[in-house]
Amino acid sequence: LINQCSRVDHIVSTRIDDTYVNWETLLHQLHSQMLSLEESHRELSLNEAVQDLLRWAKRLLAKIKTDVEDPSLNTAGLTELQRRFEAHERDCHDFEKYSEAANVIKEHTESLSQFYPGRATDFSA
């Protein structure tokens, strides 16, 4: 078509160039708008998270204030829990000592069984 109408060649080329420039401008603006939208979304998400944290903190402070002002609360339950925890730690420590002693006895019994093979059954009992 351009070959048949050579007088419009320049006009068509100019319009194609203008269309290309407009397309590039549109893409640039679209990219800028996308970045702006992403930033706005980040800010909105951050603001929502901050608001959630503030609501949580207000509820927590109200509960703490109620708990502090409640004379029926005492530390007996916490003290009992601490006592049980300490007893459990002592039991674990005693078991570790027992296991170490049992391993020493087992090793000694095995070495005696090697020195006195005839009495190995006596040592294992």
MOPAC internal coordinates of N, CA, C and O (Angstrom, degrees):
PM7 1SCF
backbone

  N    0.0000 0     0.00 0     0.00 0    0    0    0
  C    1.4567 1     0.00 0     0.00 0    1    0    0
  C    1.5229 1   110.35 1     0.00 0    2    1    0
  O    1.2310 1   120.41 1   138.59 1    3    2    1
  N    1.3311 1   116.83 1   -41.41 1    3    2    1
  C    1.4644 1   119.89 1   179.98 1    5    3    2
  C    1.5206 1   109.74 1   -66.72 1    6    5    3
  O    1.2310 1   120.51 1   142.91 1    7    6    5
  N    1.3282 1   116.64 1   -37.09 1    7    6    5
  C    1.4700 1   119.62 1   178.70 1    9    7    6
  C    1.5261 1   111.32 1   -63.79 1   10    9    7
  O    1.2310 1   120.67 1   146.61 1   11   10    9
  N    1.2967 1   116.33 1   -33.39 1   11   10    9
  C    1.4590 1   119.73 1  -179.68 1   13   11   10
  C    1.5276 1   111.36 1   -76.02 1   14   13   11
  O    1.2310 1   120.86 1   149.79 1   15   14   13
  N    1.3186 1   115.95 1   -30.21 1   15   14   13
  C    1.4703 1   119.98 1  -179.11 1   17   15   14
  C    1.5165 1   108.52 1  -121.68 1   18   17   15
  O    1.2310 1   120.42 1  -105.10 1   19   18   17
  N    1.2682 1   116.80 1    74.90 1   19   18   17
  C    1.4626 1   121.10 1  -175.49 1   21   19   18
  C    1.5259 1   112.55 1   -66.22 1   22   21   19
  O    1.2310 1   119.94 1   158.24 1   23   22   21
  N    1.2943 1   117.73 1   -21.76 1   23   22   21
  C    1.4564 1   119.67 1  -179.57 1   25   23   22
  C    1.5237 1   112.49 1   -71.39 1   26   25   23
  O    1.2310 1   119.60 1   161.06 1   27   26   25
  N    1.3455 1   118.37 1   -18.94 1   27   26   25
  C    1.4658 1   121.23 1   179.01 1   29   27   26
  C    1.5252 1   112.07 1   -97.57 1   30   29   27
  O    1.2310 1   120.53 1  -179.28 1   31   30   29
  N    1.2942 1   116.59 1     0.72 1   31   30   29
  C    1.4693 1   121.10 1  -179.09 1   33   31   30
  C    1.5222 1   111.44 1   -56.08 1   34   33   31
  O    1.2310 1   120.60 1   132.99 1   35   34   33
  N    1.2790 1   116.46 1   -47.01 1   35   34   33
  C    1.4663 1   120.55 1  -179.14 1   37   35   34
  C    1.5404 1   111.26 1   -64.97 1   38   37   35
  O    1.2310 1   120.39 1   139.47 1   39   38   37
  N    1.3010 1   116.85 1   -40.53 1   39   38   37
  C    1.4752 1   121.48 1  -179.67 1   41   39   38
  C    1.5258 1   110.02 1   -65.68 1   42   41   39
  O    1.2310 1   120.19 1   135.67 1   43   42   41
  N    1.3169 1   117.25 1   -44.33 1   43   42   41
  C    1.4708 1   121.53 1   179.84 1   45   43   42
  C    1.5220 1   109.99 1   -64.37 1   46   45   43
  O    1.2310 1   119.96 1   135.60 1   47   46   45
  N    1.3038 1   117.67 1   -44.40 1   47   46   45
  C    1.4684 1   120.91 1   179.08 1   49   47   46
  C    1.5219 1   110.81 1   -61.57 1   50   49   47
  O    1.2310 1   120.63 1   138.29 1   51   50   49
  N    1.3167 1   116.40 1   -41.71 1   51   50   49
  C    1.4610 1   120.52 1   178.80 1   53   51   50
  C    1.5235 1   110.54 1   -63.57 1   54   53   51
  O    1.2310 1   120.60 1   136.80 1   55   54   53
  N    1.3132 1   116.46 1   -43.20 1   55   54   53
  C    1.4724 1   119.64 1   179.38 1   57   55   54
  C    1.5292 1   111.11 1   -66.13 1   58   57   55
  O    1.2310 1   120.03 1   140.56 1   59   58   57
  N    1.3079 1   117.55 1   -39.44 1   59   58   57
  C    1.4736 1   120.47 1   177.32 1   61   59   58
  C    1.5269 1   109.51 1   -63.13 1   62   61   59
  O    1.2310 1   120.22 1   135.64 1   63   62   61
  N    1.3213 1   117.18 1   -44.36 1   63   62   61
  C    1.4692 1   120.53 1   177.75 1   65   63   62
  C    1.5235 1   110.96 1   -61.94 1   66   65   63
  O    1.2310 1   120.51 1   136.77 1   67   66   65
  N    1.3374 1   116.63 1   -43.23 1   67   66   65
  C    1.4681 1   120.22 1   178.30 1   69   67   66
  C    1.5269 1   111.16 1   -63.01 1   70   69   67
  O    1.2310 1   121.03 1   139.12 1   71   70   69
  N    1.3230 1   115.63 1   -40.88 1   71   70   69
  C    1.4704 1   119.97 1   178.49 1   73   71   70
  C    1.5249 1   110.22 1   -62.91 1   74   73   71
  O    1.2310 1   120.82 1   137.74 1   75   74   73
  N    1.3295 1   116.03 1   -42.26 1   75   74   73
  C    1.4704 1   120.21 1   178.14 1   77   75   74
  C    1.5298 1   110.71 1   -62.13 1   78   77   75
  O    1.2310 1   120.33 1   134.17 1   79   78   77
  N    1.3244 1   116.98 1   -45.83 1   79   78   77
  C    1.4705 1   120.95 1   179.55 1   81   79   78
  C    1.5245 1   110.03 1   -62.57 1   82   81   79
  O    1.2310 1   120.60 1   136.15 1   83   82   81
  N    1.3357 1   116.45 1   -43.85 1   83   82   81
  C    1.4732 1   119.71 1   178.62 1   85   83   82
  C    1.5255 1   111.09 1   -63.45 1   86   85   83
  O    1.2310 1   120.72 1   140.83 1   87   86   85
  N    1.3279 1   116.24 1   -39.17 1   87   86   85
  C    1.4717 1   120.39 1   178.19 1   89   87   86
  C    1.5322 1   110.45 1   -62.94 1   90   89   87
  O    1.2310 1   120.10 1   133.70 1   91   90   89
  N    1.3079 1   117.42 1   -46.30 1   91   90   89
  C    1.4656 1   121.47 1   178.65 1   93   91   90
  C    1.5299 1   110.74 1   -62.22 1   94   93   91
  O    1.2310 1   120.33 1   138.90 1   95   94   93
  N    1.3195 1   116.97 1   -41.10 1   95   94   93
  C    1.4641 1   121.11 1   177.62 1   97   95   94
  C    1.5262 1   110.04 1   -62.93 1   98   97   95
  O    1.2310 1   120.81 1   136.35 1   99   98   97
  N    1.3137 1   116.06 1   -43.65 1   99   98   97
  C    1.4607 1   120.77 1   178.35 1  101   99   98
  C    1.5281 1   110.92 1   -61.16 1  102  101   99
  O    1.2310 1   120.20 1   135.38 1  103  102  101
  N    1.3263 1   117.22 1   -44.62 1  103  102  101
  C    1.4676 1   120.52 1   178.43 1  105  103  102
  C    1.5241 1   111.27 1   -62.49 1  106  105  103
  O    1.2310 1   120.44 1   138.83 1  107  106  105
  N    1.3251 1   116.77 1   -41.17 1  107  106  105
  C    1.4653 1   120.87 1   178.55 1  109  107  106
  C    1.5305 1   110.70 1   -63.23 1  110  109  107
  O    1.2310 1   120.62 1   135.19 1  111  110  109
  N    1.3315 1   116.43 1   -44.81 1  111  110  109
  C    1.4626 1   119.98 1   178.64 1  113  111  110
  C    1.5226 1   111.09 1   -64.83 1  114  113  111
  O    1.2310 1   120.74 1   139.90 1  115  114  113
  N    1.3206 1   116.20 1   -40.10 1  115  114  113
  C    1.4654 1   120.39 1   177.92 1  117  115  114
  C    1.5244 1   110.55 1   -61.98 1  118  117  115
  O    1.2310 1   120.50 1   136.22 1  119  118  117
  N    1.3232 1   116.66 1   -43.78 1  119  118  117
  C    1.4639 1   120.91 1   178.15 1  121  119  118
  C    1.5294 1   110.45 1   -62.03 1  122  121  119
  O    1.2310 1   120.40 1   136.35 1  123  122  121
  N    1.3170 1   116.83 1   -43.65 1  123  122  121
  C    1.4705 1   120.66 1   178.65 1  125  123  122
  C    1.5222 1   110.96 1   -61.97 1  126  125  123
  O    1.2310 1   120.74 1   137.39 1  127  126  125
  N    1.3240 1   116.19 1   -42.61 1  127  126  125
  C    1.4634 1   120.16 1   179.25 1  129  127  126
  C    1.5297 1   111.23 1   -65.25 1  130  129  127
  O    1.2310 1   120.42 1   141.44 1  131  130  129
  N    1.3293 1   116.81 1   -38.56 1  131  130  129
  C    1.4741 1   120.48 1   177.77 1  133  131  130
  C    1.5216 1   110.75 1   -63.26 1  134  133  131
  O    1.2310 1   120.56 1   136.25 1  135  134  133
  N    1.3346 1   116.54 1   -43.75 1  135  134  133
  C    1.4637 1   119.80 1   177.85 1  137  135  134
  C    1.5176 1   110.79 1   -62.76 1  138  137  135
  O    1.2310 1   120.63 1   138.07 1  139  138  137
  N    1.3148 1   116.40 1   -41.93 1  139  138  137
  C    1.4616 1   120.84 1   178.55 1  141  139  138
  C    1.5280 1   110.54 1   -63.64 1  142  141  139
  O    1.2310 1   120.56 1   137.89 1  143  142  141
  N    1.3191 1   116.53 1   -42.11 1  143  142  141
  C    1.4621 1   121.15 1   178.51 1  145  143  142
  C    1.5266 1   110.83 1   -64.13 1  146  145  143
  O    1.2310 1   120.10 1   137.29 1  147  146  145
  N    1.3261 1   117.41 1   -42.71 1  147  146  145
  C    1.4686 1   120.64 1   177.56 1  149  147  146
  C    1.5224 1   110.92 1   -60.87 1  150  149  147
  O    1.2310 1   120.31 1   136.59 1  151  150  149
  N    1.3330 1   117.02 1   -43.41 1  151  150  149
  C    1.4635 1   121.02 1   179.38 1  153  151  150
  C    1.5289 1   110.13 1   -64.19 1  154  153  151
  O    1.2310 1   120.48 1   137.67 1  155  154  153
  N    1.3217 1   116.70 1   -42.33 1  155  154  153
  C    1.4671 1   120.33 1   178.08 1  157  155  154
  C    1.5226 1   110.72 1   -62.31 1  158  157  155
  O    1.2310 1   120.73 1   139.18 1  159  158  157
  N    1.3329 1   116.21 1   -40.82 1  159  158  157
  C    1.4642 1   120.04 1   178.77 1  161  159  158
  C    1.5283 1   110.78 1   -64.47 1  162  161  159
  O    1.2310 1   120.27 1   138.55 1  163  162  161
  N    1.3331 1   117.08 1   -41.45 1  163  162  161
  C    1.4690 1   120.35 1   177.43 1  165  163  162
  C    1.5243 1   110.64 1   -61.40 1  166  165  163
  O    1.2310 1   120.84 1   135.14 1  167  166  165
  N    1.3257 1   116.00 1   -44.86 1  167  166  165
  C    1.4631 1   119.86 1   179.84 1  169  167  166
  C    1.5209 1   110.89 1   -63.36 1  170  169  167
  O    1.2310 1   120.33 1   137.81 1  171  170  169
  N    1.3285 1   116.98 1   -42.19 1  171  170  169
  C    1.4582 1   120.80 1   178.59 1  173  171  170
  C    1.5258 1   110.47 1   -62.56 1  174  173  171
  O    1.2310 1   120.42 1   134.79 1  175  174  173
  N    1.3260 1   116.81 1   -45.21 1  175  174  173
  C    1.4693 1   120.44 1   178.95 1  177  175  174
  C    1.5205 1   111.04 1   -61.90 1  178  177  175
  O    1.2310 1   120.61 1   137.59 1  179  178  177
  N    1.3236 1   116.44 1   -42.41 1  179  178  177
  C    1.4596 1   120.50 1   178.58 1  181  179  178
  C    1.5200 1   110.71 1   -63.96 1  182  181  179
  O    1.2310 1   120.33 1   135.98 1  183  182  181
  N    1.3263 1   116.98 1   -44.02 1  183  182  181
  C    1.4665 1   120.34 1   178.94 1  185  183  182
  C    1.5233 1   111.36 1   -62.14 1  186  185  183
  O    1.2310 1   120.34 1   138.41 1  187  186  185
  N    1.3361 1   116.96 1   -41.59 1  187  186  185
  C    1.4640 1   120.28 1   177.82 1  189  187  186
  C    1.5237 1   110.77 1   -63.35 1  190  189  187
  O    1.2310 1   120.16 1   137.94 1  191  190  189
  N    1.3235 1   117.30 1   -42.06 1  191  190  189
  C    1.4674 1   120.63 1   179.03 1  193  191  190
  C    1.5236 1   110.71 1   -63.99 1  194  193  191
  O    1.2310 1   120.48 1   138.28 1  195  194  193
  N    1.3191 1   116.70 1   -41.72 1  195  194  193
  C    1.4693 1   120.21 1   178.59 1  197  195  194
  C    1.5245 1   110.06 1   -63.93 1  198  197  195
  O    1.2310 1   120.25 1   137.33 1  199  198  197
  N    1.3281 1   117.13 1   -42.67 1  199  198  197
  C    1.4642 1   120.34 1   178.77 1  201  199  198
  C    1.5289 1   110.77 1   -62.86 1  202  201  199
  O    1.2310 1   120.16 1   138.67 1  203  202  201
  N    1.3353 1   117.30 1   -41.33 1  203  202  201
  C    1.4684 1   120.47 1   176.50 1  205  203  202
  C    1.5222 1   110.87 1   -60.87 1  206  205  203
  O    1.2310 1   120.34 1   136.47 1  207  206  205
  N    1.3266 1   116.95 1   -43.53 1  207  206  205
  C    1.4674 1   120.56 1   178.94 1  209  207  206
  C    1.5229 1   111.34 1   -64.14 1  210  209  207
  O    1.2310 1   120.39 1   139.91 1  211  210  209
  N    1.3151 1   116.85 1   -40.09 1  211  210  209
  C    1.4677 1   119.88 1   178.59 1  213  211  210
  C    1.5264 1   111.17 1   -64.94 1  214  213  211
  O    1.2310 1   120.25 1   137.37 1  215  214  213
  N    1.3403 1   117.13 1   -42.63 1  215  214  213
  C    1.4706 1   119.49 1   177.14 1  217  215  214
  C    1.5250 1   110.55 1   -62.58 1  218  217  215
  O    1.2310 1   120.36 1   137.57 1  219  218  217
  N    1.3452 1   116.92 1   -42.43 1  219  218  217
  C    1.4628 1   120.84 1   178.34 1  221  219  218
  C    1.5282 1   110.39 1   -61.77 1  222  221  219
  O    1.2310 1   120.41 1   136.17 1  223  222  221
  N    1.3336 1   116.82 1   -43.83 1  223  222  221
  C    1.4653 1   120.75 1  -179.49 1  225  223  222
  C    1.5219 1   110.91 1   -63.67 1  226  225  223
  O    1.2310 1   119.91 1   140.07 1  227  226  225
  N    1.3329 1   117.78 1   -39.93 1  227  226  225
  C    1.4681 1   120.32 1   178.29 1  229  227  226
  C    1.5227 1   110.87 1   -63.26 1  230  229  227
  O    1.2310 1   120.73 1   136.08 1  231  230  229
  N    1.3474 1   116.21 1   -43.92 1  231  230  229
  C    1.4720 1   119.00 1   178.12 1  233  231  230
  C    1.5254 1   110.80 1   -63.14 1  234  233  231
  O    1.2310 1   120.83 1   138.47 1  235  234  233
  N    1.3303 1   116.02 1   -41.53 1  235  234  233
  C    1.4609 1   120.27 1  -179.83 1  237  235  234
  C    1.5227 1   110.95 1   -64.49 1  238  237  235
  O    1.2310 1   120.40 1   135.40 1  239  238  237
  N    1.3253 1   116.83 1   -44.60 1  239  238  237
  C    1.4658 1   119.90 1   178.93 1  241  239  238
  C    1.5196 1   111.27 1   -63.41 1  242  241  239
  O    1.2310 1   120.32 1   140.47 1  243  242  241
  N    1.3289 1   117.00 1   -39.53 1  243  242  241
  C    1.4634 1   119.79 1   177.48 1  245  243  242
  C    1.5264 1   110.53 1   -63.36 1  246  245  243
  O    1.2310 1   120.30 1   138.56 1  247  246  245
  N    1.3268 1   117.03 1   -41.44 1  247  246  245
  C    1.4702 1   120.16 1   179.19 1  249  247  246
  C    1.5188 1   110.79 1   -66.30 1  250  249  247
  O    1.2310 1   120.61 1   136.99 1  251  250  249
  N    1.3262 1   116.43 1   -43.01 1  251  250  249
  C    1.4659 1   119.59 1   179.40 1  253  251  250
  C    1.5158 1   110.12 1   -62.32 1  254  253  251
  O    1.2310 1   120.49 1   137.04 1  255  254  253
  N    1.3267 1   116.68 1   -42.96 1  255  254  253
  C    1.4639 1   120.59 1   179.43 1  257  255  254
  C    1.5224 1   110.19 1   -61.54 1  258  257  255
  O    1.2310 1   120.64 1   137.34 1  259  258  257
  N    1.3359 1   116.38 1   -42.66 1  259  258  257
  C    1.4638 1   120.51 1   178.09 1  261  259  258
  C    1.5239 1   110.48 1   -63.68 1  262  261  259
  O    1.2310 1   120.48 1   135.95 1  263  262  261
  N    1.3397 1   116.69 1   -44.05 1  263  262  261
  C    1.4624 1   120.28 1  -179.56 1  265  263  262
  C    1.5190 1   111.71 1   -64.72 1  266  265  263
  O    1.2310 1   120.10 1   140.22 1  267  266  265
  N    1.3278 1   117.42 1   -39.78 1  267  266  265
  C    1.4633 1   120.71 1  -179.11 1  269  267  266
  C    1.5164 1   110.35 1   -67.19 1  270  269  267
  O    1.2310 1   120.61 1   142.57 1  271  270  269
  N    1.3209 1   116.43 1   -37.43 1  271  270  269
  C    1.4565 1   120.16 1  -177.30 1  273  271  270
  C    1.5176 1   112.77 1   -82.36 1  274  273  271
  O    1.2310 1   119.61 1   171.19 1  275  274  273
  N    1.3383 1   118.35 1    -8.81 1  275  274  273
  C    1.4615 1   121.75 1  -177.85 1  277  275  274
  C    1.5240 1   109.44 1   -84.42 1  278  277  275
  O    1.2310 1   119.87 1   -70.01 1  279  278  277
  N    1.3524 1   117.85 1   109.99 1  279  278  277
  C    1.4653 1   120.16 1  -177.87 1  281  279  278
  C    1.5291 1   112.98 1   -72.64 1  282  281  279
  O    1.2310 1   120.12 1   165.43 1  283  282  281
  N    1.3352 1   117.38 1   -14.57 1  283  282  281
  C    1.4666 1   118.67 1  -178.39 1  285  283  282
  C    1.5245 1   112.05 1   -75.85 1  286  285  283
  O    1.2310 1   120.42 1   164.43 1  287  286  285
  N    1.3305 1   116.79 1   -15.57 1  287  286  285
  C    1.4642 1   119.51 1   178.67 1  289  287  286
  C    1.5186 1   110.05 1   -77.79 1  290  289  287
  O    1.2310 1   120.82 1   -41.21 1  291  290  289
  N    1.3273 1   116.04 1   138.79 1  291  290  289
  C    1.4597 1   119.93 1   175.00 1  293  291  290
  C    1.5186 1   109.04 1  -140.03 1  294  293  291
  O    1.2310 1   120.94 1    -3.94 1  295  294  293
  N    1.2857 1   115.81 1   176.06 1  295  294  293
  C    1.4633 1   120.22 1  -177.03 1  297  295  294
  C    1.5233 1   112.31 1   -99.21 1  298  297  295
  O    1.2310 1   120.39 1  -167.43 1  299  298  297
  N    1.3193 1   116.87 1    12.57 1  299  298  297
  C    1.4676 1   119.13 1  -178.06 1  301  299  298
  C    1.5267 1   111.19 1   -60.88 1  302  301  299
  O    1.2310 1   120.10 1   136.75 1  303  302  301
  N    1.3110 1   117.42 1   -43.25 1  303  302  301
  C    1.4636 1   120.37 1  -179.92 1  305  303  302
  C    1.5190 1   111.60 1   -63.04 1  306  305  303
  O    1.2310 1   120.70 1   138.75 1  307  306  305
  N    1.3121 1   116.27 1   -41.25 1  307  306  305
  C    1.4615 1   120.28 1   178.73 1  309  307  306
  C    1.5234 1   110.90 1   -67.46 1  310  309  307
  O    1.2310 1   120.65 1   140.03 1  311  310  309
  N    1.3242 1   116.36 1   -39.97 1  311  310  309
  C    1.4639 1   120.50 1   178.49 1  313  311  310
  C    1.5284 1   110.52 1   -63.53 1  314  313  311
  O    1.2310 1   120.52 1   137.89 1  315  314  313
  N    1.3300 1   116.61 1   -42.11 1  315  314  313
  C    1.4669 1   120.67 1   178.75 1  317  315  314
  C    1.5285 1   110.45 1   -64.19 1  318  317  315
  O    1.2310 1   120.50 1   138.44 1  319  318  317
  N    1.3061 1   116.64 1   -41.56 1  319  318  317
  C    1.4584 1   120.49 1   177.80 1  321  319  318
  C    1.5260 1   110.79 1   -62.66 1  322  321  319
  O    1.2310 1   120.20 1   137.72 1  323  322  321
  N    1.3230 1   117.22 1   -42.28 1  323  322  321
  C    1.4627 1   121.37 1   178.25 1  325  323  322
  C    1.5308 1   110.21 1   -63.22 1  326  325  323
  O    1.2310 1   120.23 1   138.37 1  327  326  325
  N    1.3276 1   117.17 1   -41.63 1  327  326  325
  C    1.4616 1   121.25 1   179.49 1  329  327  326
  C    1.5297 1   110.29 1   -62.67 1  330  329  327
  O    1.2310 1   120.26 1   136.32 1  331  330  329
  N    1.3276 1   117.10 1   -43.68 1  331  330  329
  C    1.4654 1   120.62 1   179.36 1  333  331  330
  C    1.5288 1   111.23 1   -65.49 1  334  333  331
  O    1.2310 1   120.72 1   141.01 1  335  334  333
  N    1.3130 1   116.23 1   -38.99 1  335  334  333
  C    1.4578 1   120.55 1   178.62 1  337  335  334
  C    1.5246 1   110.31 1   -62.76 1  338  337  335
  O    1.2310 1   120.23 1   135.63 1  339  338  337
  N    1.3255 1   117.17 1   -44.37 1  339  338  337
  C    1.4666 1   120.76 1   179.15 1  341  339  338
  C    1.5202 1   110.99 1   -64.45 1  342  341  339
  O    1.2310 1   120.11 1   140.85 1  343  342  341
  N    1.3443 1   117.40 1   -39.15 1  343  342  341
  C    1.4645 1   120.70 1   177.46 1  345  343  342
  C    1.5291 1   110.09 1   -63.95 1  346  345  343
  O    1.2310 1   120.47 1   139.35 1  347  346  345
  N    1.3140 1   116.71 1   -40.65 1  347  346  345
  C    1.4683 1   120.43 1   178.17 1  349  347  346
  C    1.5301 1   110.43 1   -63.80 1  350  349  347
  O    1.2310 1   120.23 1   138.25 1  351  350  349
  N    1.3224 1   117.17 1   -41.75 1  351  350  349
  C    1.4678 1   120.21 1   177.52 1  353  351  350
  C    1.5273 1   110.88 1   -61.30 1  354  353  351
  O    1.2310 1   120.51 1   138.13 1  355  354  353
  N    1.3413 1   116.63 1   -41.87 1  355  354  353
  C    1.4741 1   119.66 1   177.88 1  357  355  354
  C    1.5224 1   110.71 1   -62.54 1  358  357  355
  O    1.2310 1   120.45 1   136.86 1  359  358  357
  N    1.3383 1   116.75 1   -43.14 1  359  358  357
  C    1.4637 1   120.36 1   178.92 1  361  359  358
  C    1.5307 1   111.07 1   -61.40 1  362  361  359
  O    1.2310 1   120.42 1   138.23 1  363  362  361
  N    1.3206 1   116.80 1   -41.77 1  363  362  361
  C    1.4735 1   120.62 1   178.38 1  365  363  362
  C    1.5262 1   110.55 1   -63.44 1  366  365  363
  O    1.2310 1   120.65 1   137.36 1  367  366  365
  N    1.3173 1   116.36 1   -42.64 1  367  366  365
  C    1.4665 1   120.67 1   179.67 1  369  367  366
  C    1.5329 1   110.34 1   -64.54 1  370  369  367
  O    1.2310 1   120.52 1   136.42 1  371  370  369
  N    1.3403 1   116.61 1   -43.58 1  371  370  369
  C    1.4664 1   120.19 1   177.79 1  373  371  370
  C    1.5274 1   111.01 1   -62.23 1  374  373  371
  O    1.2310 1   120.08 1   140.20 1  375  374  373
  N    1.3298 1   117.45 1   -39.80 1  375  374  373
  C    1.4595 1   120.43 1   179.04 1  377  375  374
  C    1.5239 1   110.85 1   -64.54 1  378  377  375
  O    1.2310 1   120.40 1   139.73 1  379  378  377
  N    1.3323 1   116.85 1   -40.27 1  379  378  377
  C    1.4655 1   120.01 1   177.53 1  381  379  378
  C    1.5261 1   110.47 1   -61.69 1  382  381  379
  O    1.2310 1   120.19 1   137.12 1  383  382  381
  N    1.3380 1   117.25 1   -42.88 1  383  382  381
  C    1.4690 1   120.40 1   177.48 1  385  383  382
  C    1.5285 1   110.20 1   -61.34 1  386  385  383
  O    1.2310 1   120.65 1   135.03 1  387  386  385
  N    1.3452 1   116.35 1   -44.97 1  387  386  385
  C    1.4585 1   121.07 1   179.93 1  389  387  386
  C    1.5276 1   110.20 1   -60.97 1  390  389  387
  O    1.2310 1   120.15 1   136.08 1  391  390  389
  N    1.3392 1   117.32 1   -43.92 1  391  390  389
  C    1.4666 1   120.81 1  -179.91 1  393  391  390
  C    1.5204 1   111.03 1   -62.30 1  394  393  391
  O    1.2310 1   120.43 1   138.19 1  395  394  393
  N    1.3315 1   116.78 1   -41.81 1  395  394  393
  C    1.4630 1   120.14 1   178.47 1  397  395  394
  C    1.5266 1   110.58 1   -63.09 1  398  397  395
  O    1.2310 1   120.40 1   135.87 1  399  398  397
  N    1.3453 1   116.85 1   -44.13 1  399  398  397
  C    1.4678 1   120.30 1   179.55 1  401  399  398
  C    1.5296 1   110.56 1   -64.69 1  402  401  399
  O    1.2310 1   120.36 1   139.42 1  403  402  401
  N    1.3293 1   116.92 1   -40.58 1  403  402  401
  C    1.4636 1   120.60 1   179.76 1  405  403  402
  C    1.5289 1   110.41 1   -64.11 1  406  405  403
  O    1.2310 1   119.95 1   141.66 1  407  406  405
  N    1.3182 1   117.70 1   -38.34 1  407  406  405
  C    1.4667 1   120.57 1   177.93 1  409  407  406
  C    1.5228 1   111.29 1   -66.47 1  410  409  407
  O    1.2310 1   120.21 1   140.52 1  411  410  409
  N    1.3353 1   117.19 1   -39.48 1  411  410  409
  C    1.4667 1   120.60 1   177.68 1  413  411  410
  C    1.5247 1   109.89 1   -63.06 1  414  413  411
  O    1.2310 1   120.46 1   135.18 1  415  414  413
  N    1.3336 1   116.72 1   -44.82 1  415  414  413
  C    1.4719 1   120.82 1   179.43 1  417  415  414
  C    1.5284 1   109.79 1   -62.65 1  418  417  415
  O    1.2310 1   120.43 1   137.75 1  419  418  417
  N    1.3322 1   116.77 1   -42.25 1  419  418  417
  C    1.4621 1   120.41 1  -179.78 1  421  419  418
  C    1.5287 1   110.83 1   -62.29 1  422  421  419
  O    1.2310 1   120.55 1   135.10 1  423  422  421
  N    1.3336 1   116.56 1   -44.90 1  423  422  421
  C    1.4643 1   119.95 1   178.89 1  425  423  422
  C    1.5276 1   110.93 1   -63.11 1  426  425  423
  O    1.2310 1   120.39 1   138.18 1  427  426  425
  N    1.3329 1   116.86 1   -41.82 1  427  426  425
  C    1.4638 1   120.65 1   179.94 1  429  427  426
  C    1.5331 1   110.18 1   -64.88 1  430  429  427
  O    1.2310 1   120.58 1   138.44 1  431  430  429
  N    1.3311 1   116.49 1   -41.56 1  431  430  429
  C    1.4642 1   120.80 1   179.24 1  433  431  430
  C    1.5266 1   110.40 1   -63.27 1  434  433  431
  O    1.2310 1   120.28 1   138.69 1  435  434  433
  N    1.3103 1   117.08 1   -41.31 1  435  434  433
  C    1.4654 1   120.26 1   179.22 1  437  435  434
  C    1.5253 1   111.21 1   -64.71 1  438  437  435
  O    1.2310 1   120.45 1   140.39 1  439  438  437
  N    1.3336 1   116.75 1   -39.61 1  439  438  437
  C    1.4687 1   118.41 1   179.33 1  441  439  438
  C    1.5261 1   110.50 1   -69.53 1  442  441  439
  O    1.2310 1   119.64 1   142.29 1  443  442  441
  N    1.3475 1   118.30 1   -37.71 1  443  442  441
  C    1.4698 1   120.31 1   176.86 1  445  443  442
  C    1.5254 1   110.69 1   -64.57 1  446  445  443
  O    1.2310 1   120.72 1   142.52 1  447  446  445
  N    1.3433 1   116.22 1   -37.48 1  447  446  445
  C    1.4640 1   119.61 1   179.39 1  449  447  446
  C    1.5227 1   110.90 1   -64.19 1  450  449  447
  O    1.2310 1   120.10 1   149.05 1  451  450  449
  N    1.3178 1   117.41 1   -30.95 1  451  450  449
  C    1.4592 1   120.21 1   178.74 1  453  451  450
  C    1.5263 1   111.03 1   -74.83 1  454  453  451
  O    1.2310 1   120.70 1   143.42 1  455  454  453
  N    1.3519 1   116.26 1   -36.58 1  455  454  453
  C    1.4692 1   119.11 1   178.98 1  457  455  454
  C    1.5216 1   112.07 1   -74.18 1  458  457  455
  O    1.2310 1   120.53 1   145.63 1  459  458  457
  N    1.3181 1   116.60 1   -34.37 1  459  458  457
  C    1.4657 1   121.45 1  -178.17 1  461  459  458
  C    1.5305 1   108.93 1  -124.82 1  462  461  459
  O    1.2310 1   119.82 1  -102.67 1  463  462  461
  N    1.3233 1   117.95 1    77.33 1  463  462  461
  C    1.4673 1   120.54 1  -176.68 1  465  463  462
  C    1.5223 1   112.88 1   -61.35 1  466  465  463
  O    1.2310 1   119.47 1   150.87 1  467  466  465
  N    1.3057 1   118.61 1   -29.13 1  467  466  465
  C    1.4647 1   121.42 1  -179.46 1  469  467  466
  C    1.5147 1   112.18 1   -68.63 1  470  469  467
  O    1.2310 1   120.48 1   156.25 1  471  470  469
  N    1.3193 1   116.68 1   -23.75 1  471  470  469
  C    1.4708 1   120.05 1  -178.19 1  473  471  470
  C    1.5360 1   111.54 1  -107.92 1  474  473  471
  O    1.2310 1   119.83 1  -164.31 1  475  474  473
  N    1.3191 1   117.93 1    15.69 1  475  474  473
  C    1.4671 1   122.12 1  -177.04 1  477  475  474
  C    1.5210 1   111.84 1   -58.04 1  478  477  475
  O    1.2310 1   120.74 1   142.64 1  479  478  477
  N    1.3622 1   116.19 1   -37.36 1  479  478  477
  C    1.4702 1   118.54 1   179.56 1  481  479  478
  C    1.5162 1   110.75 1   -68.35 1  482  481  479
  O    1.2310 1   119.58 1   147.78 1  483  482  481
  N    1.3490 1   118.41 1   -32.22 1  483  482  481
  C    1.4672 1   120.82 1   177.43 1  485  483  482
  C    1.5327 1   110.74 1   -66.91 1  486  485  483
  O    1.2310 1   120.77 1   142.13 1  487  486  485
  N    1.3240 1   116.13 1   -37.87 1  487  486  485
  C    1.4682 1   119.63 1  -177.62 1  489  487  486
  C    1.5310 1   112.08 1   -73.12 1  490  489  487
  O    1.2310 1   120.47 1   149.57 1  491  490  489
  N    1.3275 1   116.70 1   -30.43 1  491  490  489
  C    1.4674 1   119.52 1  -176.65 1  493  491  490
  C    1.5202 1   112.08 1   -80.76 1  494  493  491
  O    1.2310 1   119.33 1   166.30 1  495  494  493
  N    1.2931 1   118.89 1   -13.70 1  495  494  493
  C    1.4621 1   121.67 1  -177.88 1  497  495  494
  C    1.4744 1   113.39 1   -77.21 1  498  497  495
  O    1.2310 1   120.10 1   180.00 1  499  498  497

